[in-house]
Amino acid sequence: MALTLAAGPATPPVAIADLAEHARLAHLIGADAEDQGALTRCLDAASAAVERACGTALIRQTWDWRIVSWRDGGAEPLPLAPVLSIEEVALVSAAGVETALDPAHWRLDRAGPRETLRAAAGALPPIPAGGAARIRFQAGYGDAPDDVPADLRHAVRLLASHYFERRHAADEDALAPIPSGVAALIEPHRPIRL
C-alpha cells in the first residue's frame, strides 16, 4: 500500500497570524523573516503531527492510494478521514496501464467508523495480477481553518508553539513525544483500534 499526496492543502489549519498571537510573537509577523520562517515550519510540522496522530486530514487535500488487493471484495476502508469525495478508482495493470472504473460501479459509504469505498453491487472488480488499484480521494474537514474542529486547531497551535520554543534544542527534549495537553485534545479524534 502506498499513500501519496497529490495536492496539498491550500492553507494551513491555523493562520500564521493566529499562531503568532497565541505564542505572543505577533511582533515577528513582517519583521524578522528568519523567525517568521521558523514559525511557519513549526506550524507545518505541528499540522502534520496532528494529522498523523489522528489518521486524518485537516484541510482539503487530494491523495492517491495504491493497493495490490482488496481487504474485502465489496468494501475497502479508506486510510484517512474525513473523506470529502472519491475522485477516481482505476485498475493498474502489471505494465502500468490504468483503466478508470465507471463511477456507477462504486460509491463512497460514510456509515460506520471509517469512510469506505464500496461496490455499487456485488464485489469490486478484481485487481490485475501484478497490478494495483489506485484510488484518488479528497480528505479534510473543508477548505478553511474554521472548518477544522476547534480542539484540533488548538492542538496545532499548542504543538507549533511547543516546537517553536524548542527550535534550537539539541538534546532529547527536542525529540520528546507530543505534550500531554496536545495529546488530550487529539485523543477523541484518534481512530479506534479493535
C-alpha positions in Angstrom: 0.0 0.0 0.0 1.3 3.5 -0.9 -0.4 6.7 0.1 0.8 9.7 -1.9 -0.1 13.3 -1.6 -1.4 14.5 -5.0 -2.4 18.1 -4.0 -1.7 19.6 -0.6 -3.9 21.9 1.4 -4.3 25.5 0.1 -4.0 26.9 3.6 -2.8 25.8 7.0 -5.4 24.8 9.6 -4.3 27.7 11.8 -3.4 31.1 10.3 0.2 32.2 10.9 -1.1 35.4 12.5 -3.3 33.5 14.8 -0.4 31.3 15.8 1.9 34.3 16.3 -0.7 36.0 18.5 -1.2 32.8 20.6 2.5 32.4 21.1 2.8 36.1 21.9 5.0 36.5 18.8 2.8 38.9 16.8 5.8 41.2 16.6 7.5 38.7 14.3 4.9 38.9 11.5 6.5 41.0 8.8 9.5 41.9 11.0 12.0 39.1 11.3 12.0 36.8 8.3 14.1 34.1 9.9 11.9 33.8 13.0 8.7 34.1 10.8 10.1 31.3 8.6 10.8 29.1 11.7 7.2 29.8 12.9 5.8 28.7 9.6 7.9 25.5 9.6 6.8 24.7 13.2 3.2 25.2 12.1 3.7 22.8 9.1 5.3 20.2 11.4 2.6 20.5 14.1 -0.2 20.2 11.5 1.5 17.0 10.0 2.0 15.6 13.5 -1.7 16.1 14.5 -2.8 14.6 11.2 -0.6 11.5 11.6 -1.7 11.0 15.2 -5.4 11.2 14.2 -5.2 9.5 10.8 -6.9 12.5 9.4 -6.5 15.4 7.0 -7.3 18.8 8.5 -7.7 21.0 5.4 -8.9 19.6 2.0 -6.1 17.7 0.2 -6.0 15.1 -2.6 -4.4 11.7 -2.1 -3.6 8.8 -4.4 -3.8 5.4 -2.6 -2.4 2.3 -4.4 -3.2 -1.1 -3.1 -2.5 -4.6 -4.5 -5.5 -6.4 -3.1 -8.9 -5.6 -1.7 -9.3 -6.1 2.0 -12.9 -7.2 1.4 -14.1 -7.8 -2.1 -17.1 -5.5 -1.7 -15.6 -2.8 0.5 -12.2 -1.0 1.2 -11.9 1.3 4.2 -10.0 4.5 3.2 -6.8 5.3 5.1 -7.6 9.0 6.0 -10.7 10.7 7.3 -12.8 12.6 6.8 -13.2 11.8 3.1 -14.9 14.5 1.2 -15.1 12.6 -2.1 -13.7 9.8 -4.2 -12.5 11.3 -7.4 -11.4 8.2 -9.3 -10.9 4.5 -8.9 -8.6 2.9 -11.5 -7.2 -0.5 -12.0 -3.5 -0.6 -13.0 -2.0 -3.5 -15.0 1.4 -5.0 -14.2 2.6 -3.0 -17.2 1.3 0.2 -15.6 -1.7 0.8 -17.9 -4.5 2.4 -16.0 -8.2 1.8 -16.6 -10.6 4.0 -14.8 -13.7 2.2 -13.3 -17.1 3.6 -14.2 -18.3 5.6 -11.2 -21.6 3.7 -11.5 -19.7 0.6 -10.2 -18.6 2.1 -6.9 -19.7 4.5 -4.2 -18.5 6.3 -1.0 -20.0 4.9 2.1 -19.9 7.3 5.1 -21.7 5.0 7.5 -19.5 3.3 10.2 -16.3 4.3 11.9 -14.4 4.9 8.6 -15.4 6.1 5.2 -15.3 3.2 2.8 -15.1 2.6 -0.9 -17.9 0.1 -1.7 -19.0 -1.7 -4.8 -22.4 -0.4 -6.0 -23.5 -4.0 -6.2 -21.7 -7.3 -5.5 -17.9 -7.0 -5.4 -15.3 -4.6 -6.6 -13.6 -5.7 -9.9 -10.6 -7.9 -9.3 -7.2 -6.2 -9.3 -5.0 -7.5 -12.1 -2.2 -9.9 -11.2 1.0 -8.0 -10.5 -1.0 -4.7 -10.7 -2.8 -2.4 -8.3 -5.9 -0.3 -7.7 -5.4 3.4 -7.5 -8.0 5.4 -5.5 -7.8 9.2 -5.8 -9.8 10.9 -3.0 -10.1 14.2 -1.2 -9.9 14.3 2.5 -10.2 17.0 5.1 -12.7 18.9 7.1 -13.0 21.6 4.5 -11.2 24.5 2.8 -10.8 26.9 5.7 -9.4 26.8 9.2 -12.8 27.4 10.6 -13.9 24.1 9.1 -11.5 22.2 11.3 -12.8 21.3 14.8 -11.7 23.8 17.4 -9.9 21.3 19.6 -7.7 20.1 16.7 -6.9 23.7 15.7 -5.9 24.4 19.3 -3.8 21.3 19.4 -2.0 22.5 16.3 -1.5 25.9 17.9 -0.1 24.4 21.1 2.2 22.0 19.3 3.5 24.6 16.9 4.3 26.9 19.9 6.0 24.0 21.7 8.1 23.3 18.6 9.0 27.0 18.2 10.1 27.3 21.8 12.4 24.3 21.4 13.6 25.0 17.8 17.2 25.4 18.9 17.3 22.4 21.3 19.9 19.8 20.5 19.0 17.3 23.3 16.4 14.6 23.6 13.8 17.1 24.8 13.5 18.3 21.1 12.5 14.7 20.2 10.1 14.2 23.1 6.6 12.8 22.3 3.6 15.0 21.8 3.0 17.0 25.1 0.2 15.6 27.2 -2.1 18.6 26.8 -1.9 18.3 23.0 -2.4 14.5 23.2 -5.6 15.1 25.4 -7.0 17.4 22.7 -6.5 15.0 19.8 -7.4 11.7 21.7 -11.1 11.9 20.8 -10.2 12.1 17.1 -7.8 9.1 17.1 -9.1 6.1 15.2 -10.4 3.3 17.4 -8.3 0.1 17.1 -10.0 -3.2 17.8 
